[in-house]
């Protein structure tokens, strides 16, 4: 193999694998495995030739047999795909996870208070911490939700914030997802595959469990049921089989032992939401909705919606229904509002942010807009409310024509754009053919906000499977890994 550089992994299976100046989730910059990864690396090194690839193929076959898929809108041919999966887990040390967990609890607590304030007293706007024009112009701000009182004053029941690691190993929050965050089903299924693939390494590494997430989710949903309901009826509400996350909707309903319903299965009767059954109408107490705000209730929001339930918002407003997440939470994951989260945390909690934001330029501010327009070749530009990696300009990789097009878009609608520096996203080994290559990764942990915040120890590690790409979204060709958080 020749002389090894200081950043090359000193193992046969990982021969030629180099960290190349990036933070690597498995290997130190000098080439050896990180402390928590040593058992895994040694086990992989002990496999016979071709065995790791056989295990990778077996894992893919298992995922196919389980029907673990997602749908891609606008794709040619069949829209249902297997979510690409890489067998080598991402490992997070206890100390790193402690910071992540505390930072997410702090963040979700503050964002929940922000939602409650925005739809009630609006003190944060009156005090000039977040400009009123920014809140009211957010596409996720719903005037129809002003004055709503969600059960127990919780708006953000399930949050999936996306984290990235820079070259120095520091975690940053890239964005927040508080409407219908998806991906936790892949976390649970990936774990089952990995426990069967590396059982001894898994046990010896003392990996923290994730299997209790469905029971914790059900407990939290029961907690927001209307008062005096002893045994609440919970349902998962899906847009239907063509939704990109339909597998997850059905999986979570099955894991919690509750009904999976569409809007057409529900009806408002005598002031309550009821489910149509073979035995007649059955009252529903809590809806875990995976339907976007605009489509929830055609009488309150989009009149052309065929996915929602007419009159649902009136039942919710009357306190006869729990909904997770509460309608209107999208105001808190607007990417311009994101830039104010450090101030939001300070305002409501009196604390400094534990998990920092990525430095962000907001184009609605004239001075920052001029800076962005003058430096498009060095920045990543994002629309305020897109998801899945859509509508993004990665300046260093873009053509002159594309940068000019984005400059026109920014000038035409500055409120809709933010810009951030290009981070050196951390990488992890991925099986490519018969060898390993590094690929960029991010992390989507999931937080449940009930009586106390609960951070699932792990999350969805998404992988940019194309060499050099930093776009990890499944809809853009990304894949996933299991995430091992080690016990302290």
Kinemage of the C-alpha trace (Angstrom):
@kinemage 1
@onewidth
@group {chain A} dominant
@subgroup {mainchain}
@vectorlist {calphas} color= white
{ca unk a 1} P 0.000 0.000 0.000
{ca unk a 2} L 3.044 2.272 0.339
{ca unk a 3} L 3.929 4.827 3.007
{ca unk a 4} L 0.990 5.891 5.148
{ca unk a 5} L 0.237 9.551 5.700
{ca unk a 6} L -0.633 10.812 9.189
{ca unk a 7} L -4.279 11.026 8.168
{ca unk a 8} L -4.591 7.512 6.729
{ca unk a 9} L -6.289 4.685 8.622
{ca unk a 10} L -3.666 2.045 9.653
{ca unk a 11} L -5.918 -0.995 9.051
{ca unk a 12} L -6.110 -3.390 6.140
{ca unk a 13} L -9.864 -3.102 5.594
{ca unk a 14} L -9.550 0.676 5.769
{ca unk a 15} L -6.382 0.776 3.688
{ca unk a 16} L -6.125 4.067 1.819
{ca unk a 17} L -8.922 5.691 3.840
{ca unk a 18} L -7.910 9.285 4.583
{ca unk a 19} L -9.488 11.969 6.751
{ca unk a 20} L -8.038 14.731 4.521
{ca unk a 21} L -8.378 17.482 7.105
{ca unk a 22} L -12.083 16.886 7.812
{ca unk a 23} L -13.430 15.814 11.192
{ca unk a 24} L -14.036 12.072 10.829
{ca unk a 25} L -16.648 10.377 13.007
{ca unk a 26} L -14.642 7.123 13.286
{ca unk a 27} L -10.963 8.011 12.893
{ca unk a 28} L -8.706 10.584 14.525
{ca unk a 29} L -6.894 13.005 12.232
{ca unk a 30} L -3.655 11.063 12.786
{ca unk a 31} L -5.278 7.882 11.468
{ca unk a 32} L -6.148 5.716 14.476
{ca unk a 33} L -9.748 4.997 15.486
{ca unk a 34} L -11.408 7.189 18.086
{ca unk a 35} L -11.729 5.642 21.535
{ca unk a 36} L -15.387 4.677 21.186
{ca unk a 37} L -14.845 3.312 17.664
{ca unk a 38} L -11.896 0.991 18.351
{ca unk a 39} L -13.999 -2.126 19.069
{ca unk a 40} L -15.953 -1.639 15.847
{ca unk a 41} L -12.857 -1.057 13.720
{ca unk a 42} L -11.121 -4.101 15.200
{ca unk a 43} L -14.192 -6.265 14.526
{ca unk a 44} L -14.368 -5.114 10.908
{ca unk a 45} L -10.656 -5.795 10.551
{ca unk a 46} L -11.235 -9.327 11.842
{ca unk a 47} L -13.755 -10.196 9.133
{ca unk a 48} L -12.718 -12.527 6.343
{ca unk a 49} L -12.390 -11.185 2.820
{ca unk a 50} L -15.791 -10.318 1.375
{ca unk a 51} L -17.652 -10.870 4.650
{ca unk a 52} L -18.419 -7.185 5.275
{ca unk a 53} L -19.854 -6.834 1.782
{ca unk a 54} L -21.997 -9.937 2.324
{ca unk a 55} L -23.325 -8.419 5.539
{ca unk a 56} L -24.067 -5.154 3.722
{ca unk a 57} L -26.057 -7.015 1.070
{ca unk a 58} L -27.898 -8.997 3.773
{ca unk a 59} L -28.842 -5.741 5.521
{ca unk a 60} L -30.169 -4.262 2.275
{ca unk a 61} L -32.205 -7.416 1.634
{ca unk a 62} L -33.655 -7.229 5.156
{ca unk a 63} L -34.689 -3.602 4.637
{ca unk a 64} L -36.303 -4.534 1.337
{ca unk a 65} L -38.225 -7.405 2.934
{ca unk a 66} L -39.411 -5.114 5.733
{ca unk a 67} L -40.711 -2.637 3.164
{ca unk a 68} L -38.662 0.234 4.571
{ca unk a 69} L -39.163 2.739 1.788
{ca unk a 70} L -39.844 6.366 0.988
{ca unk a 71} L -41.581 7.978 -1.961
{ca unk a 72} L -40.051 10.548 -4.280
{ca unk a 73} L -42.379 13.119 -5.806
{ca unk a 74} L -41.795 13.767 -9.475
{ca unk a 75} L -39.454 10.813 -9.939
{ca unk a 76} L -39.641 8.896 -13.183
{ca unk a 77} L -40.979 5.365 -13.036
{ca unk a 78} L -41.744 3.802 -9.676
{ca unk a 79} L -41.844 6.393 -6.935
{ca unk a 80} L -41.159 4.031 -4.033
{ca unk a 81} L -37.505 3.495 -3.125
{ca unk a 82} L -35.465 1.728 -0.486
{ca unk a 83} L -33.697 4.267 1.700
{ca unk a 84} L -29.976 3.598 1.006
{ca unk a 85} L -28.279 2.248 4.121
{ca unk a 86} L -24.605 1.946 5.057
{ca unk a 87} L -23.588 -0.763 7.490
{ca unk a 88} L -20.852 1.100 9.379
{ca unk a 89} L -22.510 2.991 12.263
{ca unk a 90} L -21.732 6.546 13.293
{ca unk a 91} L -20.487 6.580 16.905
{ca unk a 92} L -20.940 9.496 19.328
{ca unk a 93} L -18.986 9.642 22.582
{ca unk a 94} L -20.840 10.251 25.894
{ca unk a 95} L -19.327 13.688 26.460
{ca unk a 96} L -20.324 14.921 23.017
{ca unk a 97} L -23.850 13.578 23.450
{ca unk a 98} L -24.257 15.279 26.818
{ca unk a 99} L -23.709 18.660 25.138
{ca unk a 100} L -26.041 17.783 22.262
{ca unk a 101} L -28.802 16.569 24.577
{ca unk a 102} L -28.666 19.584 26.895
{ca unk a 103} L -28.501 21.954 23.939
{ca unk a 104} L -31.558 20.419 22.288
{ca unk a 105} L -33.597 20.469 25.500
{ca unk a 106} L -32.765 24.149 25.901
{ca unk a 107} L -33.579 24.939 22.291
{ca unk a 108} L -36.926 23.140 22.150
{ca unk a 109} L -38.029 24.611 25.476
{ca unk a 110} L -37.318 28.137 24.198
{ca unk a 111} L -38.956 27.566 20.803
{ca unk a 112} L -42.080 26.247 22.510
{ca unk a 113} L -42.250 29.419 24.629
{ca unk a 114} L -41.725 31.468 21.470
{ca unk a 115} L -44.711 29.802 19.736
{ca unk a 116} L -46.915 30.359 22.759
{ca unk a 117} L -45.887 34.016 22.952
{ca unk a 118} L -46.296 34.657 19.217
{ca unk a 119} L -49.878 33.402 19.301
{ca unk a 120} L -50.762 35.169 22.552
{ca unk a 121} L -49.110 38.239 24.123
{ca unk a 122} L -46.392 38.735 21.475
{ca unk a 123} L -44.050 40.203 24.078
{ca unk a 124} L -40.909 39.217 22.175
{ca unk a 125} L -42.091 41.323 19.252
{ca unk a 126} L -43.191 44.250 21.425
{ca unk a 127} L -39.769 44.242 23.104
{ca unk a 128} L -38.035 44.378 19.720
{ca unk a 129} L -36.132 41.110 20.104
{ca unk a 130} L -37.676 39.596 16.970
{ca unk a 131} L -39.117 42.116 14.496
{ca unk a 132} L -42.887 41.875 14.110
{ca unk a 133} L -42.606 42.095 10.313
{ca unk a 134} L -40.390 38.995 10.287
{ca unk a 135} L -42.863 36.943 12.335
{ca unk a 136} L -45.950 38.032 10.434
{ca unk a 137} L -44.316 37.480 7.035
{ca unk a 138} L -43.241 33.924 7.906
{ca unk a 139} L -45.194 31.438 5.811
{ca unk a 140} L -45.550 29.245 8.910
{ca unk a 141} L -47.260 31.995 10.911
{ca unk a 142} L -51.009 31.275 10.913
{ca unk a 143} L -53.279 34.156 12.010
{ca unk a 144} L -56.015 31.563 12.531
{ca unk a 145} L -53.999 30.160 15.450
{ca unk a 146} L -53.788 33.426 17.412
{ca unk a 147} L -55.360 32.786 20.801
{ca unk a 148} L -55.182 28.987 20.553
{ca unk a 149} L -54.406 27.211 23.819
{ca unk a 150} L -52.890 23.807 23.078
{ca unk a 151} L -53.257 21.253 25.879
{ca unk a 152} L -50.705 21.952 28.647
{ca unk a 153} L -49.388 24.912 26.569
{ca unk a 154} L -47.165 22.615 24.521
{ca unk a 155} L -46.866 23.412 20.821
{ca unk a 156} L -43.698 21.592 19.738
{ca unk a 157} L -44.346 18.001 20.797
{ca unk a 158} L -41.945 16.366 18.338
{ca unk a 159} L -38.892 18.202 17.018
{ca unk a 160} L -36.173 17.057 14.642
{ca unk a 161} L -33.370 19.626 14.502
{ca unk a 162} L -30.590 18.994 11.975
{ca unk a 163} L -27.043 19.125 13.353
{ca unk a 164} L -23.695 19.236 11.577
{ca unk a 165} L -20.130 19.033 12.805
{ca unk a 166} L -17.444 21.393 11.528
{ca unk a 167} L -13.750 20.647 11.068
{ca unk a 168} L -13.023 21.372 14.744
{ca unk a 169} L -15.566 18.795 15.936
{ca unk a 170} L -18.067 21.404 17.163
{ca unk a 171} L -21.736 20.555 16.640
{ca unk a 172} L -23.884 23.291 15.080
{ca unk a 173} L -27.654 23.428 14.602
{ca unk a 174} L -28.263 23.770 10.874
{ca unk a 175} L -32.067 24.079 11.022
{ca unk a 176} L -35.116 23.174 13.088
{ca unk a 177} L -38.062 21.009 11.991
{ca unk a 178} L -41.173 21.533 14.120
{ca unk a 179} L -44.081 20.804 11.774
{ca unk a 180} L -44.032 17.106 10.844
{ca unk a 181} L -40.384 16.014 11.253
{ca unk a 182} L -39.715 12.615 9.708
{ca unk a 183} L -37.013 9.966 9.881
{ca unk a 184} L -37.375 8.340 13.298
{ca unk a 185} L -38.703 5.089 11.793
{ca unk a 186} L -35.386 4.651 9.996
{ca unk a 187} L -33.578 5.197 13.293
{ca unk a 188} L -35.496 2.302 14.846
{ca unk a 189} L -35.197 -0.064 11.886
{ca unk a 190} L -31.509 0.726 11.291
{ca unk a 191} L -30.848 -0.197 14.900
{ca unk a 192} L -32.476 -3.616 14.533
{ca unk a 193} L -30.293 -4.345 11.506
{ca unk a 194} L -27.072 -3.262 13.238
{ca unk a 195} L -27.759 -5.238 16.429
{ca unk a 196} L -27.974 -8.367 14.294
{ca unk a 197} L -24.914 -7.464 12.217
{ca unk a 198} L -22.450 -6.627 15.019
{ca unk a 199} L -24.051 -8.149 18.160
{ca unk a 200} L -20.862 -8.532 20.211
{ca unk a 201} L -19.481 -5.102 19.356
{ca unk a 202} L -22.889 -3.587 20.067
{ca unk a 203} L -23.093 -5.168 23.527
{ca unk a 204} L -19.486 -4.392 24.507
{ca unk a 205} L -19.729 -0.790 23.291
{ca unk a 206} L -22.643 -0.118 25.692
{ca unk a 207} L -24.788 1.578 23.075
{ca unk a 208} L -27.756 3.445 24.509
{ca unk a 209} L -31.131 2.011 23.406
{ca unk a 210} L -33.648 3.691 21.107
{ca unk a 211} L -36.326 0.982 21.055
{ca unk a 212} L -38.533 2.662 23.657
{ca unk a 213} L -39.263 5.668 21.420
{ca unk a 214} L -42.747 4.462 20.334
{ca unk a 215} L -43.840 3.901 23.941
{ca unk a 216} L -42.488 7.314 24.963
{ca unk a 217} L -44.248 8.893 21.993
{ca unk a 218} L -47.549 7.246 22.928
{ca unk a 219} L -47.156 8.323 26.556
{ca unk a 220} L -46.564 11.921 25.469
{ca unk a 221} L -49.567 11.844 23.125
{ca unk a 222} L -51.791 10.499 25.901
{ca unk a 223} L -50.548 13.311 28.151
{ca unk a 224} L -52.075 15.960 25.825
{ca unk a 225} L -55.508 14.317 25.713
{ca unk a 226} L -58.463 16.445 26.915
{ca unk a 227} L -58.973 16.513 30.714
{ca unk a 228} L -60.927 13.698 32.394
{ca unk a 229} L -60.280 11.233 29.532
{ca unk a 230} L -59.098 8.150 31.373
{ca unk a 231} L -58.064 6.052 28.362
{ca unk a 232} L -57.534 8.364 25.384
{ca unk a 233} L -57.976 7.213 21.799
{ca unk a 234} L -54.905 8.217 19.783
{ca unk a 235} L -54.605 8.068 15.995
{ca unk a 236} L -51.879 8.807 13.469
{ca unk a 237} L -53.247 10.965 10.634
{ca unk a 238} L -51.525 10.512 7.255
{ca unk a 239} L -52.077 12.224 3.899
{ca unk a 240} L -52.090 8.743 2.367
{ca unk a 241} L -49.971 6.152 0.609
{ca unk a 242} L -48.378 8.585 -1.839
{ca unk a 243} L -46.800 10.731 0.856
{ca unk a 244} L -43.004 10.473 0.972
{ca unk a 245} L -43.045 9.361 4.629
{ca unk a 246} L -46.028 6.998 4.465
{ca unk a 247} L -43.914 4.058 5.615
{ca unk a 248} L -43.077 5.980 8.771
{ca unk a 249} L -46.713 6.890 9.438
{ca unk a 250} L -47.824 3.266 9.233
{ca unk a 251} L -44.774 2.033 11.141
{ca unk a 252} L -45.308 4.368 14.096
{ca unk a 253} L -49.020 3.611 14.253
{ca unk a 254} L -48.251 -0.106 14.301
{ca unk a 255} L -45.518 0.287 16.936
{ca unk a 256} L -47.808 2.325 19.204
{ca unk a 257} L -50.774 0.024 18.623
{ca unk a 258} L -53.051 2.823 17.379
{ca unk a 259} L -55.103 3.374 14.230
{ca unk a 260} L -53.627 4.910 11.087
{ca unk a 261} L -56.251 7.183 9.537
{ca unk a 262} L -56.694 9.606 6.663
{ca unk a 263} L -58.827 12.736 6.782
{ca unk a 264} L -61.694 10.891 5.097
{ca unk a 265} L -61.777 8.444 8.045
{ca unk a 266} L -62.546 11.273 10.481
{ca unk a 267} L -65.587 13.493 10.911
{ca unk a 268} L -66.709 16.186 13.355
{ca unk a 269} L -69.905 15.106 15.099
{ca unk a 270} L -71.628 16.887 18.014
{ca unk a 271} L -68.531 18.982 18.694
{ca unk a 272} L -66.060 16.075 18.744
{ca unk a 273} L -63.737 14.488 16.203
{ca unk a 274} L -64.809 10.902 15.542
{ca unk a 275} L -63.374 8.002 13.600
{ca unk a 276} L -65.538 5.969 11.278
{ca unk a 277} L -65.457 2.292 12.255
{ca unk a 278} L -67.502 -0.815 11.448
{ca unk a 279} L -69.202 -0.260 14.811
{ca unk a 280} L -70.098 3.341 14.098
{ca unk a 281} L -68.424 6.591 15.112
{ca unk a 282} L -65.738 6.403 17.804
{ca unk a 283} L -64.500 9.610 19.508
{ca unk a 284} L -60.844 10.522 18.933
{ca unk a 285} L -58.947 12.325 21.691
{ca unk a 286} L -55.480 12.887 20.219
{ca unk a 287} L -54.239 13.180 16.645
{ca unk a 288} L -50.564 12.720 15.804
{ca unk a 289} L -50.885 14.492 12.510
{ca unk a 290} L -48.498 14.064 9.605
{ca unk a 291} L -50.568 16.382 7.438
{ca unk a 292} L -49.323 19.923 6.756
{ca unk a 293} L -51.049 22.825 8.520
{ca unk a 294} L -52.679 24.205 5.384
{ca unk a 295} L -54.471 20.929 4.691
{ca unk a 296} L -55.700 20.087 8.214
{ca unk a 297} L -59.083 21.794 8.054
{ca unk a 298} L -60.609 23.156 4.812
{ca unk a 299} L -62.934 25.418 6.811
{ca unk a 300} L -60.023 27.101 8.613
{ca unk a 301} L -57.159 26.957 6.093
{ca unk a 302} L -57.129 25.820 2.452
{ca unk a 303} L -60.678 25.385 1.251
{ca unk a 304} L -59.538 23.032 -1.533
{ca unk a 305} L -57.984 20.505 0.854
{ca unk a 306} L -59.304 16.963 0.569
{ca unk a 307} L -56.802 15.662 3.145
{ca unk a 308} L -58.215 17.352 6.237
{ca unk a 309} L -61.297 17.300 8.432
{ca unk a 310} L -63.846 20.147 8.162
{ca unk a 311} L -64.339 21.731 11.595
{ca unk a 312} L -61.290 20.101 13.212
{ca unk a 313} L -59.803 23.429 14.337
{ca unk a 314} L -63.026 24.385 16.142
{ca unk a 315} L -62.897 21.141 18.150
{ca unk a 316} L -59.248 21.805 18.959
{ca unk a 317} L -59.990 25.394 19.959
{ca unk a 318} L -62.739 24.141 22.291
{ca unk a 319} L -60.249 21.927 24.153
{ca unk a 320} L -61.815 18.625 23.059
{ca unk a 321} L -58.800 17.394 21.088
{ca unk a 322} L -55.037 17.154 21.330
{ca unk a 323} L -52.947 17.633 18.173
{ca unk a 324} L -49.226 16.998 17.802
{ca unk a 325} L -47.595 19.095 16.614
{ca unk a 326} L -49.913 22.021 17.231
{ca unk a 327} L -50.997 23.975 14.127
{ca unk a 328} L -48.850 27.068 13.688
{ca unk a 329} L -45.531 25.666 14.914
{ca unk a 330} L -44.058 26.254 11.466
{ca unk a 331} L -43.397 29.854 12.468
{ca unk a 332} L -40.534 28.576 14.642
{ca unk a 333} L -38.716 26.644 11.904
{ca unk a 334} L -38.660 29.479 9.378
{ca unk a 335} L -34.973 29.876 8.476
{ca unk a 336} L -35.055 33.629 9.089
{ca unk a 337} L -36.551 33.072 12.553
{ca unk a 338} L -33.732 30.514 13.008
{ca unk a 339} L -31.205 33.340 12.932
{ca unk a 340} L -32.897 34.825 16.028
{ca unk a 341} L -32.837 31.621 18.112
{ca unk a 342} L -29.821 32.728 20.220
{ca unk a 343} L -31.808 35.839 21.199
{ca unk a 344} L -34.983 33.777 21.707
{ca unk a 345} L -33.169 31.481 24.168
{ca unk a 346} L -31.705 34.456 26.011
{ca unk a 347} L -35.075 36.237 26.130
{ca unk a 348} L -37.159 33.365 27.531
{ca unk a 349} L -34.599 31.381 29.532
{ca unk a 350} L -31.953 33.954 30.433
{ca unk a 351} L -29.293 31.539 29.181
{ca unk a 352} L -26.599 31.516 26.540
{ca unk a 353} L -27.088 29.047 23.713
{ca unk a 354} L -25.463 25.651 24.354
{ca unk a 355} L -25.561 24.418 20.746
{ca unk a 356} L -24.594 27.278 18.436
{ca unk a 357} L -26.283 28.200 15.183
{ca unk a 358} L -24.322 28.284 11.964
{ca unk a 359} L -23.434 31.982 11.379
{ca unk a 360} L -26.280 33.316 9.259
{ca unk a 361} L -26.837 36.369 7.051
{ca unk a 362} L -30.484 37.390 6.609
{ca unk a 363} L -31.094 38.974 3.229
{ca unk a 364} L -34.029 41.125 4.378
{ca unk a 365} L -31.413 43.324 6.110
{ca unk a 366} L -29.960 45.639 3.451
{ca unk a 367} L -26.396 45.613 4.785
{ca unk a 368} L -26.307 41.825 5.075
{ca unk a 369} L -27.934 41.436 1.660
{ca unk a 370} L -25.156 43.497 0.064
{ca unk a 371} L -22.580 41.260 1.760
{ca unk a 372} L -24.318 38.126 0.495
{ca unk a 373} L -24.586 39.398 -3.072
{ca unk a 374} L -20.892 40.313 -3.068
{ca unk a 375} L -19.832 36.880 -1.755
{ca unk a 376} L -22.148 34.355 -3.436
{ca unk a 377} L -19.181 32.268 -4.580
{ca unk a 378} L -18.321 31.536 -0.926
{ca unk a 379} L -21.776 31.092 0.638
{ca unk a 380} L -24.646 28.619 0.806
{ca unk a 381} L -27.971 30.366 0.086
{ca unk a 382} L -31.245 28.839 1.308
{ca unk a 383} L -34.908 29.770 0.922
{ca unk a 384} L -36.682 30.358 4.222
{ca unk a 385} L -39.225 27.557 4.003
{ca unk a 386} L -38.010 24.875 1.587
{ca unk a 387} L -36.933 21.436 2.816
{ca unk a 388} L -35.248 18.342 1.460
{ca unk a 389} L -32.302 20.243 0.015
{ca unk a 390} L -34.472 21.964 -2.600
{ca unk a 391} L -33.900 25.522 -3.805
{ca unk a 392} L -30.386 25.782 -2.328
{ca unk a 393} L -27.380 27.470 -3.916
{ca unk a 394} L -24.021 25.999 -2.886
{ca unk a 395} L -21.946 28.942 -4.016
{ca unk a 396} L -18.468 27.352 -4.267
{ca unk a 397} L -19.863 24.575 -6.506
{ca unk a 398} L -22.294 26.670 -8.569
{ca unk a 399} L -21.893 28.104 -12.063
{ca unk a 400} L -21.726 31.837 -12.701
{ca unk a 401} L -25.145 31.672 -14.373
{ca unk a 402} L -26.723 30.002 -11.333
{ca unk a 403} L -25.187 32.511 -8.932
{ca unk a 404} L -26.552 35.335 -11.099
{ca unk a 405} L -29.993 33.706 -11.050
{ca unk a 406} L -29.905 33.518 -7.244
{ca unk a 407} L -28.815 37.137 -7.027
{ca unk a 408} L -31.962 38.058 -8.976
{ca unk a 409} L -34.109 35.885 -6.686
{ca unk a 410} L -32.634 37.468 -3.563
{ca unk a 411} L -33.224 40.995 -4.849
{ca unk a 412} L -36.784 40.140 -5.870
{ca unk a 413} L -37.697 38.575 -2.511
{ca unk a 414} L -35.030 39.271 0.135
{ca unk a 415} L -37.253 38.084 3.024
{ca unk a 416} L -37.174 34.580 1.595
{ca unk a 417} L -33.407 34.007 1.709
{ca unk a 418} L -30.609 33.466 4.189
{ca unk a 419} L -26.942 32.718 3.541
{ca unk a 420} L -24.379 30.775 5.545
{ca unk a 421} L -20.683 30.001 5.162
{ca unk a 422} L -19.728 26.674 3.612
{ca unk a 423} L -18.886 24.413 6.534
{ca unk a 424} L -16.387 21.566 6.326
{ca unk a 425} L -19.028 18.971 7.287
{ca unk a 426} L -17.719 15.969 9.187
{ca unk a 427} L -17.339 12.687 7.350
{ca unk a 428} L -17.625 8.978 8.064
{ca unk a 429} L -16.560 5.787 6.262
{ca unk a 430} L -19.017 4.388 3.723
{ca unk a 431} L -18.773 1.081 1.856
{ca unk a 432} L -18.231 1.862 -1.838
{ca unk a 433} L -17.827 -1.275 -3.909
{ca unk a 434} L -15.172 -3.354 -2.138
{ca unk a 435} L -13.551 -0.546 -0.136
{ca unk a 436} L -14.276 2.407 2.162
{ca unk a 437} L -14.550 6.032 1.151
{ca unk a 438} L -15.369 9.073 3.309
{ca unk a 439} L -18.727 10.775 2.883
{ca unk a 440} L -20.234 13.855 4.539
{ca unk a 441} L -22.886 13.308 7.226
{ca unk a 442} L -25.352 15.234 9.348
{ca unk a 443} L -27.529 14.192 12.298
{ca unk a 444} L -31.247 14.581 12.996
{ca unk a 445} L -31.949 13.833 16.687
{ca unk a 446} L -35.565 13.710 17.851
{ca unk a 447} L -36.938 15.478 20.922
{ca unk a 448} L -40.280 14.779 22.613
{ca unk a 449} L -41.669 17.601 24.729
{ca unk a 450} L -44.033 16.238 27.370
{ca unk a 451} L -43.876 16.745 31.117
{ca unk a 452} L -40.102 16.815 30.609
{ca unk a 453} L -38.089 17.037 27.379
{ca unk a 454} L -36.803 13.672 26.161
{ca unk a 455} L -33.967 13.487 23.621
{ca unk a 456} L -33.757 10.130 21.836
{ca unk a 457} L -30.116 8.996 22.332
{ca unk a 458} L -29.054 8.864 18.722
{ca unk a 459} L -30.999 10.037 15.735
{ca unk a 460} L -30.916 9.727 11.994
{ca unk a 461} L -27.426 10.055 10.566
{ca unk a 462} L -27.906 11.020 6.937
{ca unk a 463} L -25.136 10.462 4.419
{ca unk a 464} L -24.344 12.302 1.196
{ca unk a 465} L -23.583 9.224 -0.904
{ca unk a 466} L -22.125 11.129 -3.863
{ca unk a 467} L -18.401 11.844 -3.578
{ca unk a 468} L -17.836 15.426 -2.428
{ca unk a 469} L -21.551 16.188 -2.041
{ca unk a 470} L -22.855 17.896 1.104
{ca unk a 471} L -26.551 17.296 0.293
{ca unk a 472} L -27.717 14.480 2.569
{ca unk a 473} L -31.481 14.515 1.959
{ca unk a 474} L -33.038 11.229 0.854
{ca unk a 475} L -34.923 13.052 -1.889
{ca unk a 476} L -31.546 14.208 -3.246
{ca unk a 477} L -29.902 10.775 -3.243
{ca unk a 478} L -28.722 10.582 0.363
{ca unk a 479} L -28.644 7.515 2.587
{ca unk a 480} L -28.477 6.729 6.292
{ca unk a 481} L -26.460 5.066 9.039
{ca unk a 482} L -27.287 3.797 12.493
{ca unk a 483} L -26.178 6.216 15.218
{ca unk a 484} L -24.565 4.729 18.311
{ca unk a 485} L -24.547 6.972 21.381
{ca unk a 486} L -22.278 5.330 23.936
{ca unk a 487} L -23.237 5.207 27.607
{ca unk a 488} L -20.981 7.120 29.997
